[in-house]
Amino acid sequence: MKAAIFSEPSLKSSEINVETFKGAVQLSGFVKYQADINKAIEVTRSVHGVSSVKNDMRLK
């Protein structure tokens, strides 16, 4: 999960925390742009086995 997010070039410098429990993923932390939030959610949803994504990320 974390590898998918951190391998995305546009998200490398973001401060994103990833918590996973039985397919449910919670993303938190701080990003510079709304586009970073959207991309992190999109990348997370594309990972096999993810059943839901909760966004708690905030803009800096």
N, C-alpha and C positions, 0 to 999 in steps of 0.2 A: 504494500500500500504506500508506504513512505517512499519507496524507491520510484514508484510511478510518478509521484508528485515532484520529487527532487530531481528526476531525470528530465523533467519538462524545463527547457531553457528559460522560459519567461518567469518561472517560479523559484529559481535557484536562490535568489537573495531574499525571498520572503521568509517570515518567521511563522511558519505553519506547524501546529502540533496536530498529530493524528492519533486518535484513540479508536480502537476497533474492538467490538464485542459481538460475536456470533453474526457476522455479516453486516452489522450496523456500524457505520463510521461517523465519528464526530470530528469535524475540522474546527480548530480554533487558532487564535493568534492574530497577527497584524500583517496587513499587506498594503501596498501603496495605492493600488487602483482597483476599482470594481471589476475590471476585466480579469484581474488576478484571482479574485474570488470565483468568478464564473469559470475560469479555466481549471482551478483546483477542483471544483465540484464536478466538472465534465470529466477530468482525468480520473477522479476517484470512482465515478459511476461506471467508467469503462473497464474497471478491474473486475475480473471474474470472481464471483462469490459475494460481491457487495449487494446487499439487499436494500439498504437505505443510507442516505447521507444527511447528516444534520450540520448546518452551517452556523458556527459561532465566531467566524472570522470578522474582524473589524478593520476599517480603513485607518491608517496612521494619520 
